[in-house]
């Protein structure tokens, strides 16, 4: 089935997003903030579940938008099954980066004591809360974990609503770079038993640092790296596996936008970033379009049923809505012409907020 978008051209029909559900295992939604990514992700997941696909929707957004959209009170780091969603099944996950990192430490530690020392170390606790990229990498780690969960046939991922929303795509590479960094390797290299595994060269660096931040902090840092010894290979291999998953044909990236000039410009920038990471845009969702209003016979009724002043105001408002709709169509055409996506979904502006599975099912019909 095709969608009538002028930019498609006669030789390039634009398909619906629905065919992704049967051919892909992971669908990642990206785009500017405030364009309805979370609702779109939830709607795609509901539509997939209604069609009989066992689906898990994942949000990296710490806000409660996904829970609200699904009409449930709480979503956590472990999949929560949503009741009464058609022939398939539906689960939802809201990323908890700290819990995911803790799970990785427990998985890769050689002993329970080693895991316990790392989890209680203040350097580790500060690292998980404040180090740039940890949230994004843990999102990819969670994605990989869920991808290998046999309960799910499809994952739908809602990315973060920030200017750096695509940083999570580069997080696995950055983690590998960190583990291969000269300073990290220096600290982890063999050395005298008194500070093993900290070498003589590393001790000289740490001695200088301790004059600034204090010896106690340096001691905790050394203890952290000592306890981390032997675990870095597991993190590196996992990061490389995540990178491979993102580049598989079974993973699709869908760009979400709204038909406004500034938003389309930002969405086009997102598209360029995706291309820079080596990912193609598999589809575009254009959200909250002004609907077409009926004219003709309805205008004749207005002639007889309304006062002239009221009728003039309504017709002026209709004219404004038509101008707005034409402007939105122009922006959608600009988006499609630049990105040339194989699939496009135009979603009308709904008359109420998304607050239930039924609302999401209605949105899914427009999307899929």
PLY file of the C-alpha trace (Angstrom):
ply
format ascii 1.0
element vertex 368
property float x
property float y
property float z
element edge 367
property int vertex1
property int vertex2
end_header
0.00 0.00 0.00
1.33 3.47 -0.84
0.94 6.89 0.72
0.35 9.86 -1.55
3.34 12.10 -0.89
4.25 14.30 -3.82
7.97 14.00 -3.17
7.89 10.25 -3.69
7.73 10.53 -7.46
6.16 8.04 -9.84
9.20 5.76 -9.85
9.62 5.60 -6.07
6.44 4.56 -4.26
6.40 5.15 -0.51
5.37 2.17 1.58
3.80 1.92 5.01
5.82 1.13 8.11
3.85 -2.04 8.75
6.10 -4.22 6.60
8.97 -3.58 9.06
7.15 -5.63 11.68
7.56 -8.89 9.82
11.08 -8.31 8.49
12.97 -6.63 11.35
13.82 -7.64 14.91
14.71 -4.17 16.24
13.06 -0.85 15.33
14.79 2.25 16.75
12.89 5.56 16.79
15.00 8.72 16.73
14.33 12.40 16.20
13.93 15.79 17.90
12.32 16.16 21.30
8.60 16.84 21.61
7.55 15.19 18.33
5.82 12.14 19.81
8.60 9.52 19.71
7.36 7.80 22.86
3.76 7.65 21.68
4.91 6.45 18.25
7.08 3.72 19.79
4.23 2.58 22.04
1.78 2.64 19.14
4.06 0.57 16.89
4.53 -1.92 19.72
0.78 -2.15 20.34
0.12 -2.56 16.62
2.70 -5.35 16.43
1.21 -7.11 19.47
-2.28 -6.82 18.00
-1.00 -8.52 14.85
0.31 -11.46 16.88
3.98 -10.48 17.35
5.56 -10.86 20.79
6.87 -7.33 21.29
8.85 -5.38 23.87
8.92 -1.57 23.83
11.93 0.06 25.49
12.30 3.69 26.52
15.57 5.41 27.40
13.60 8.45 28.55
13.50 8.59 32.39
10.16 10.43 32.33
6.89 8.50 32.78
5.61 9.14 29.25
5.71 5.48 28.19
3.89 4.29 31.32
1.29 7.01 30.84
0.84 6.12 27.17
0.36 2.45 28.03
-2.05 3.33 30.83
-0.03 1.61 33.57
1.39 2.94 36.82
5.02 1.84 36.69
7.64 0.48 34.29
11.06 -0.67 35.49
14.34 -2.10 34.26
12.84 -5.57 33.94
10.17 -6.27 31.30
6.61 -5.69 32.52
3.91 -7.55 30.61
0.95 -5.46 29.50
-2.37 -7.29 29.67
-5.00 -7.63 26.97
-3.14 -6.63 23.81
-4.57 -8.78 21.04
-3.22 -12.03 19.66
0.40 -11.32 20.56
2.00 -10.21 23.79
3.42 -6.86 24.83
6.10 -5.99 27.38
7.57 -2.62 28.37
10.94 -1.59 29.85
12.19 1.76 31.13
15.97 1.84 31.30
17.66 2.06 34.70
21.31 2.66 33.75
22.65 2.09 37.27
20.88 -1.24 37.65
22.02 -2.35 34.18
25.65 -1.48 34.95
25.42 -3.31 38.29
24.09 -6.39 36.49
27.06 -6.29 34.11
29.53 -6.09 36.99
27.92 -9.11 38.66
27.97 -10.98 35.33
31.64 -10.38 34.53
33.13 -10.52 38.04
35.04 -13.72 38.77
33.74 -13.92 42.35
30.95 -12.47 44.46
33.58 -10.68 46.58
35.02 -8.97 43.51
31.55 -7.82 42.44
30.75 -6.60 45.94
33.94 -4.55 46.21
33.27 -2.84 42.87
29.62 -2.10 43.61
30.49 -0.51 46.97
33.44 1.49 45.59
32.73 5.23 45.54
34.69 5.72 42.30
32.46 3.15 40.59
29.31 4.75 42.02
30.40 8.17 40.80
31.39 6.71 37.44
27.98 5.19 36.81
26.15 8.40 37.74
28.32 11.07 36.14
30.60 9.70 33.41
29.51 10.93 30.00
28.14 8.13 27.85
27.31 5.63 30.60
23.53 6.15 30.21
23.83 5.70 26.45
26.01 2.61 26.64
23.75 0.98 29.20
20.84 1.60 26.82
22.65 -0.37 24.15
23.57 -3.06 26.65
19.91 -3.39 27.67
18.91 -3.55 24.02
21.37 -6.38 23.42
20.13 -8.24 26.50
16.50 -7.98 25.39
17.39 -8.93 21.82
18.71 -12.24 23.16
15.59 -12.83 25.27
13.60 -15.52 23.46
10.31 -14.14 24.71
10.51 -11.25 22.25
10.21 -11.34 18.48
10.40 -7.55 18.08
11.99 -4.71 20.06
10.79 -1.14 19.61
13.21 1.43 21.07
12.28 4.98 22.09
15.45 7.11 22.17
16.15 9.97 24.61
14.61 13.43 24.08
17.84 15.43 23.97
20.13 17.20 21.54
22.54 14.27 21.94
19.88 11.60 21.48
21.99 9.68 18.96
25.04 9.48 21.23
23.83 6.08 22.38
24.55 4.74 18.87
28.22 5.64 19.31
28.42 4.51 22.93
29.71 0.95 22.23
32.57 2.33 20.11
33.44 4.90 22.77
33.50 2.23 25.48
35.92 0.13 23.43
38.08 3.24 22.87
38.08 3.90 26.63
39.15 0.35 27.42
41.94 0.65 24.84
43.02 4.10 26.06
46.71 4.41 26.98
45.96 5.75 30.46
43.55 2.90 31.20
46.02 0.33 29.88
48.82 1.98 31.90
46.86 1.72 35.14
45.87 -1.86 34.39
49.40 -2.97 33.42
51.45 -5.23 35.73
53.66 -3.55 38.31
55.21 -3.93 41.77
53.14 -5.84 44.24
52.74 -2.82 46.54
50.34 -1.16 44.10
49.70 -3.97 41.64
48.27 -3.71 39.01
49.43 -0.07 39.03
52.83 0.30 37.32
55.69 2.65 38.26
54.70 5.11 35.51
51.07 5.04 36.61
52.07 5.63 40.25
53.93 8.77 39.21
50.76 10.05 37.51
48.56 9.15 40.47
50.97 10.76 42.93
50.60 14.04 41.09
46.82 13.68 40.95
46.63 12.91 44.67
48.10 16.32 45.47
45.03 17.87 43.85
42.15 15.55 44.70
43.50 13.88 47.83
45.12 10.54 48.55
41.87 8.89 49.65
40.25 9.44 46.26
43.33 8.07 44.50
43.36 5.02 46.76
39.74 4.28 45.90
40.51 4.74 42.20
43.41 2.31 42.44
41.22 -0.18 44.31
38.55 0.14 41.63
40.98 -0.58 38.80
42.50 -3.44 40.75
39.09 -5.03 41.22
38.17 -4.34 37.59
41.19 -6.32 36.35
40.18 -9.19 34.10
36.66 -7.85 33.47
37.45 -5.43 30.67
37.53 -8.16 28.01
33.92 -9.04 28.77
32.84 -5.40 28.43
34.81 -5.02 25.21
33.35 -8.16 23.62
29.84 -7.13 24.62
30.30 -3.63 23.17
31.50 -5.13 19.89
28.46 -7.43 19.81
26.17 -4.43 20.36
27.84 -2.61 17.46
27.28 -5.63 15.24
23.59 -5.81 16.24
23.02 -2.16 15.32
24.43 -2.75 11.84
22.49 -5.94 11.14
19.80 -5.90 8.44
17.31 -6.92 11.14
17.69 -3.49 12.80
15.76 -0.53 11.33
15.97 3.17 12.17
12.83 5.28 11.90
13.01 9.08 12.09
10.15 10.83 13.90
9.34 14.46 13.15
6.48 16.94 13.10
5.49 19.03 10.05
7.00 22.29 11.27
9.93 24.13 9.71
12.24 24.14 12.74
11.43 20.53 13.63
11.97 19.28 10.08
15.31 21.08 9.96
16.33 19.37 13.21
15.05 16.02 11.93
17.16 16.42 8.78
20.18 16.99 11.03
19.33 13.74 12.84
19.17 12.03 9.46
22.66 13.26 8.62
23.95 11.95 11.95
22.40 8.55 11.31
24.08 8.47 7.93
27.35 9.43 9.57
27.06 6.39 11.84
26.46 4.22 8.78
22.70 3.73 9.32
20.04 4.21 6.67
16.66 5.75 7.49
14.18 2.92 6.99
11.15 5.14 7.48
9.81 8.52 8.52
6.91 9.30 10.86
5.44 12.77 10.52
3.31 13.40 13.58
0.37 15.69 14.39
-0.81 16.76 10.96
-3.73 19.16 10.70
-6.66 17.15 9.25
-8.47 18.07 6.04
-11.84 19.66 6.76
-14.92 19.00 4.63
-16.30 21.83 2.49
-18.97 22.03 -0.21
-22.34 20.87 1.15
-21.32 21.79 4.69
-20.69 25.36 3.57
-24.24 25.49 2.16
-25.62 24.40 5.53
-23.65 27.13 7.25
-25.27 29.68 4.95
-28.69 28.92 6.41
-27.92 27.88 9.99
-25.41 30.47 11.18
-25.43 34.19 11.61
-23.32 35.95 8.95
-20.68 37.10 11.47
-20.31 33.61 12.95
-20.14 32.09 9.48
-17.44 34.55 8.42
-15.36 33.72 11.50
-15.67 29.98 10.87
-14.76 30.35 7.21
-11.77 32.51 8.12
-10.68 29.87 10.61
-11.12 27.18 7.94
-8.93 29.22 5.59
-6.23 29.43 8.27
-6.41 25.69 8.84
-6.03 25.08 5.12
-3.00 27.37 5.00
-1.52 25.51 7.98
-2.21 22.15 6.36
-0.59 23.24 3.08
2.45 24.47 5.00
2.69 21.12 6.80
2.49 19.24 3.51
5.33 21.38 2.16
7.48 20.56 5.20
6.75 16.84 4.85
7.69 17.01 1.19
10.96 18.73 2.13
11.73 16.01 4.67
10.94 13.15 2.31
12.75 14.73 -0.65
15.95 15.11 1.37
15.98 11.77 3.19
14.31 9.66 0.46
12.97 7.11 2.98
11.33 3.96 1.59
8.47 4.26 4.10
6.45 7.23 5.36
3.61 7.50 7.87
1.56 10.66 8.28
-0.23 10.74 11.66
-3.13 13.19 12.13
-3.44 15.45 15.14
-5.59 13.50 17.60
-8.44 15.08 19.53
-7.05 13.99 22.92
-3.85 12.89 24.65
-2.74 9.26 24.38
-3.78 7.60 27.63
-4.78 4.01 26.90
-4.11 0.93 24.81
-7.19 1.83 22.72
-5.70 5.26 21.94
-2.43 3.63 20.92
-4.26 1.13 18.73
-5.98 4.01 16.95
-2.60 5.69 16.39
-1.13 2.41 15.19
-3.68 2.27 12.37
-2.29 5.55 11.02
1.31 4.42 11.51
1.20 0.89 10.16
0 1
1 2
2 3
3 4
4 5
5 6
6 7
7 8
8 9
9 10
10 11
11 12
12 13
13 14
14 15
15 16
16 17
17 18
18 19
19 20
20 21
21 22
22 23
23 24
24 25
25 26
26 27
27 28
28 29
29 30
30 31
31 32
32 33
33 34
34 35
35 36
36 37
37 38
38 39
39 40
40 41
41 42
42 43
43 44
44 45
45 46
46 47
47 48
48 49
49 50
50 51
51 52
52 53
53 54
54 55
55 56
56 57
57 58
58 59
59 60
60 61
61 62
62 63
63 64
64 65
65 66
66 67
67 68
68 69
69 70
70 71
71 72
72 73
73 74
74 75
75 76
76 77
77 78
78 79
79 80
80 81
81 82
82 83
83 84
84 85
85 86
86 87
87 88
88 89
89 90
90 91
91 92
92 93
93 94
94 95
95 96
96 97
97 98
98 99
99 100
100 101
101 102
102 103
103 104
104 105
105 106
106 107
107 108
108 109
109 110
110 111
111 112
112 113
113 114
114 115
115 116
116 117
117 118
118 119
119 120
120 121
121 122
122 123
123 124
124 125
125 126
126 127
127 128
128 129
129 130
130 131
131 132
132 133
133 134
134 135
135 136
136 137
137 138
138 139
139 140
140 141
141 142
142 143
143 144
144 145
145 146
146 147
147 148
148 149
149 150
150 151
151 152
152 153
153 154
154 155
155 156
156 157
157 158
158 159
159 160
160 161
161 162
162 163
163 164
164 165
165 166
166 167
167 168
168 169
169 170
170 171
171 172
172 173
173 174
174 175
175 176
176 177
177 178
178 179
179 180
180 181
181 182
182 183
183 184
184 185
185 186
186 187
187 188
188 189
189 190
190 191
191 192
192 193
193 194
194 195
195 196
196 197
197 198
198 199
199 200
200 201
201 202
202 203
203 204
204 205
205 206
206 207
207 208
208 209
209 210
210 211
211 212
212 213
213 214
214 215
215 216
216 217
217 218
218 219
219 220
220 221
221 222
222 223
223 224
224 225
225 226
226 227
227 228
228 229
229 230
230 231
231 232
232 233
233 234
234 235
235 236
236 237
237 238
238 239
239 240
240 241
241 242
242 243
243 244
244 245
245 246
246 247
247 248
248 249
249 250
250 251
251 252
252 253
253 254
254 255
255 256
256 257
257 258
258 259
259 260
260 261
261 262
262 263
263 264
264 265
265 266
266 267
267 268
268 269
269 270
270 271
271 272
272 273
273 274
274 275
275 276
276 277
277 278
278 279
279 280
280 281
281 282
282 283
283 284
284 285
285 286
286 287
287 288
288 289
289 290
290 291
291 292
292 293
293 294
294 295
295 296
296 297
297 298
298 299
299 300
300 301
301 302
302 303
303 304
304 305
305 306
306 307
307 308
308 309
309 310
310 311
311 312
312 313
313 314
314 315
315 316
316 317
317 318
318 319
319 320
320 321
321 322
322 323
323 324
324 325
325 326
326 327
327 328
328 329
329 330
330 331
331 332
332 333
333 334
334 335
335 336
336 337
337 338
338 339
339 340
340 341
341 342
342 343
343 344
344 345
345 346
346 347
347 348
348 349
349 350
350 351
351 352
352 353
353 354
354 355
355 356
356 357
357 358
358 359
359 360
360 361
361 362
362 363
363 364
364 365
365 366
366 367
